[in-house]
């Protein structure tokens, strides 16, 4: 039998490293994310190493699309969204990772050593402060959004706006990826697919939150406007006014939940963080070999 038979090929084959398997654009995204999550501030602290903090994602137009908070560690939480895709926001098709082009993080270093064992009242006070930081970042995102709405399924607890700490905002995509994924026709098709998947989740689960249905409307508005922008460009007409679509008239206020009782003690993510005193487990480590 020839030495080049199947058994010979099988025995000489070497499995590739898992880190080499993703497509080039995904590898580029993860490389950029790894670099951002490794950046240090002027005091030598890794920005994303803070256990408590707030984060925001932006799309290819620099539009804010999602704001969240964490008590488990900024880098872990961000990776849950963008690499592991193990959060409700991604699993429920609220957040499309391919739409994320930039990230901003606000670390709250003052709570770095805080533990539940330090006392219930002290811990709850810190949680209220975390909620206030998230709500302030959320309000800023709403203000900067052309449609005055973003893709949060659950609106953060209403809190008195406060001064946000220093933040780190960085791009997560290369110029090549921006050229490829950023083409309007690709983004329109992708956004339509995202809406279809979100609608499918709503249909299949049936009993979903009002927030999820609100996100479906907001995403549809984003698709309609992006399509209208493209049409105007093709026809040589002025870009349409985003105010032509009144999101508030469609979904009501996006500044508070309709049944909100302004309780600021409730964690605002659609899924809970693990125990902040415990070590994260099972996360994809962007800083080593997978």
Helices and strands as residue ranges (DSSP letters): H 6-12, G 18-20, H 24-37, G 47-49, E 53-58, E 64-70, H 74-79, I 80-84, H 88-91, G 97-99, E 102-107, G 109-111, G 116-118, H 120-144, E 168-171, H 175-181, H 184-205, H 210-235, G 242-244, H 247-251
